[in-house]
């Protein structure tokens, strides 16, 4: 069946489903049409590499096609966190001529209601919904994802230059949905106990909550993985272990990231450590501020703190739900505290 757009017939998507190797060139064309060559994840421009990523389970491409098998939309479920059964849903886009026809809705519905509940290797999904518009945020809420974290100034404006949809760095709102619950004990950093309790009240999975009051252990050596995204100028530090050396350890990582022109620092801590309060205090003293809760990030829950060496565009952050707007105020107020 055809619809009309500006008086011209447009073929509606005939099929939404999992990736087929013959979709790969169409996905690459789709990214070039929307982003030019500016999208930071170059995998999507390489049909052979994308086909391999789908084959090994690191990425799942969910594709919208016309009856003639033309790729008109795609969204991806992929591994991006320390825990491999937590999949991010993102890198989604639709050809401009097909927007407003429900393509995104069909893809999201397929992923969250038909596909993900049946996949053994997926226990939880989350999305990073950009905040220069609210379209994906609406889908996140519709499909039962709980907003738990806000990444300020995540993406540079030039990632959206072709569409001219942002003049400053773009924030992202994180929402999570549990498909296979894992109740476990977490320790709340004392500095953010009320905020985190409020988020946990909305979570779709049970936790036993305690306030963190232990000291950093002397017999643990701090360890982390740091990834620097050159295009975005973002450094992400996944902290697996924290000991009494954490302050020095963090300083050394930050120095390395600064030398790579980093503008946004993100630190992921594990909330299963009874001494996480001490690590949070060290971060607060170094200018970090509240980011939010990361359910199942390390299998156990994680906690995001962030620091900027660029100007945030709080006024440009567009949010759909009242819960998200309340969350923004928490983040913004703690950013002000971190400025000193």
N, C-alpha and C positions, 0 to 999 in steps of 0.2 A: 504493500500500500504506500502511496506517495502522499506527502504533505506539501504545503506551499510555503515558500520563503521568498519575500519580495516578489511575489507573483510567479516564481519559478518552481516547478515540481522538484521536491527533494525526496530521495529514496530513504525511508526510515530504516533503522537497523533491523536486519532480518534475523540476526543471530548474535547472541552474547554467550561466550564460553571461554574455556581454557585455550591457551596458546597452541597454535599449530606452526610447525617450522615455516610454512609458506606465508605466515603473517609477518615474519621478521622484517622484510624490506618495507612493508607498509607501515610498521611501527616507526622505523627510521625516518620515513618520509613525513609521518605525522609530527615527530619531534622537530624536524627541520621547518615544517610549515608554521608551527606555533612559536618556536624559540629560535629559529635560525640555527646557528652553531653554538649558541650561548648556554645551553643547558649543561650544568656542571657534571652530571653523570654521563660520561661518554659511552658507556655500555649500550645505551639506547640508540646510538648511531651505528652500531656494529652488529649487523644481523647474525653473523656467525657466533659472536660472543654471547649475544642475547639468547640464541638457541641453546648454547651449552649451559648457560645459567639456569634456564628453565629445566633442562634435563637433570641437573644435579640438585635441584630444590632450593638453591639460594634465592632464586626469583621465580615467581609465578606471574605470568602476564595474562590478564583477563581482557579479552578483546571483543569489541563491538564491530560487526561487519554488516555490509549491505548484502542484498541477495546476490550481487555480482562478486562477493568476497572482498570488496574494498574495505580496508581498515579505516574506520572513522572515529574510533575512540579506543582508549586503553587505560587500564589502571593496573598497578603492580602490588603484589604481596611479596615482601622480601625480608631477609634477615639483616638487621642493623644493630642488634644489641648483644650483650654478652650471652644471653640465654637464647639458644637456637630454636626453641619452640614458641617464642614470642615473635610474631611477624608484624612488620610495619605495612600499612596500606598507604601507598602514595604514588608519586610519579604518574599521575593521572591527567589525561587531557583529551579533548574532543576537537575535531576539525571545526573551524569557525562556522562553516555553513550548516553544521548540524547541532549547534548549541540551541538550547531552549526547546528541544524536542524530546527530552527525557532520556537521553543516552546515558548520562552519568547515573541517573536514578536506576536504570536497568543494570548497569555494571555493579553498583554498590549493593543492590538487592541480591544479585547473584552471588557476590563474594560473601556477604555477611549472613545471609539467610539460607542459602542453598549449599554453598561450597565449604566454607570454613568449618561449620559444625560437623562435617563428615570426615575431615582430614585428620588422620591420626597424629601427624607431626605438628599440628597447630593447637596450642593450648590457650593462647590469648592473642588478640590483635589490638593494634593501636594505630592511630593516625596523627600526623603532624599537619593540621589544617592551617594553611597560610591565612594571615589576618588582613590582607589587603582587599579581601572580599569574604562573604559569609557562606558561599554556596556549599563548600565541603563541610563547613561546620554544621550546617543544617542536616546533611546526610549523616554526620557523625552522631548527632543527637537522635535522629530518627532510628538509627540502627544500634541504639542502646550502648553507646560508648560514653563513659563517664569522664568529664573534663577534669584533669588532675594536675596539669603543668602548663606553663607558658614560657616559651623561649623568646626572649626579647632580641630583636635585631638579628635574627638568624640568617636571613638571606640578603645579599646585596640587591639594590634596585635594578642593576643592569641585567639580572636574570630575567626581569620582566620588561626589558626595554622595548622589545618588539611589540608587545601588547600595550605598552605605556600605562600599566596598571599600578605603578607605584613610583613615588619620587624619592623615597628614603628606604633604608633597610627594613625588611619585612619580618614581622614576628610570626610565630607558629604556636597554635594551641594544640596540646596533646590530649587525646581521649583514648580510654582503654575499655575493652570488653573481654570478659572471661568466658571461655567455652568449657574449660575443664578446671574447676576450682582447685586451689591449693591453700587451704588455711594454714597459717604459720605465725610465729611470734616475731614481732618487730619492735624496735626501740626508737622512740620518738626523740629527736634532738630537742633539748629543753627550750632553746630559743624559739622554736616554732611548734611547740606542743599544741596550742589551741588551733592553729591553722591546719595542722595535719589531722588532728582529731575530726575537724569539720569535713575534710576531704574523705577520710575513712568512713564517715557516716553515710556517704553517698556511694561508696564502692560496692560493686556487685559480687564481692568475694569476702569471706570472713577473715579477720585477723585478731590475734591476741596482742593488745597494746600495752607497752611498758615505757616509762620515761627512761631515757639513757642517762646513767649516772656513773658508769665505770670510767676508770682512767685508761689512757692509752697504754697498751702492753709493752713491756720492755723486751719481750722475747719474740716480737713480730717485726719483721722488716717491711716497710711500706713497699707496695708494688702496684703498678698501674700500666695500662695501655693508653697511649696518646695517639690520636689521629688528627692531623692538621689538614683541613680542606682549603687548598690554596685559593680556589676561585671565590669561595665564600668568606675566606679569612677567619675561619672558625677552628678552634682547637677543642677537641672533645677528649676528656681524660676520664677513663673508666678505672676507678680505684678498687682494686680487689682486696688489698690488705692495708691497714693503717697501724703504725707503731709510733713510738716516741720520736722517731725521725721524720714524721710526716711534714712538719713545717719546712725543714730543709729540702726534703724530697720534692715538695710542691714548688718551692722556689726554683729549683733546678729545671723542672718541667716548664714552668712559666718562662724562664729565661730562654729556653730552647724555642718555645712557641713565639716569643717576641721577636726573635731573630728571623722567624719565618713570616713576619708582618701580620701576626694575628690581631684581629680586632675584637673577637668575641671568645671568651673562655667559658667552657662548660665543664663542670666536675660532677661525676656520678659517684655517689657514695652508697654503700650497702646498709640498709636499715636493720639487718640481722646482727650487726656488731653492737654489743652493749655499750661500747665507748664512742659511738658515732657523734655524740654531743661534742666531744673534745675536738674531733676533726672539723665539725661545723664551726666551732668557735675560731679555729685557726683560719678557716676560709673567710669568716666574717671580718676578722682583723686584717685580712688582705684585700678587702674591698668587694667580696662576693656578696650576692644577695639571693633571696628566695627564688627558686624556680618551680619546685613542686614535687609531687609524688610520682614515682615510676613503678607501677605494679609489675611484678615478675621480671624486672629488668635483669637481675642476676639469677633468676629463678626465684629467689627471695626478692622482696621489694627494694627499690633504689630510691635515692633522693637527689634531685638536681639543684645545684647552686651554679650561679653564673656571674661573670664579671665582664664589663664592657670598657674598651678603650676607644669607643666611638660614641656618637650622640644617639640615644634612643629616640624613636619617633612614637612616643606613647599616644599622641593625638591622632596618628594615622592608623592605629590598631582598631580594626572593625570586628566586633564580636556579636554573635547571634543570640546567645542565651543569657539570662539574668545571672546564672551561676558563673558563667565565664566573665561577665563584667565585674562581679564581686571579686573574682580571682585576680583580675587585672589590678584592682586597687591594692590587694595584698602585695603583689609584686612591685607595683610602683612605689608604695610606701616604704618597702624595704630597700629598694634602689636608692631612695632619698636618704635613708639611714646610712647606706654604704658610702654615699658621697661625702658624708662627714660632718 
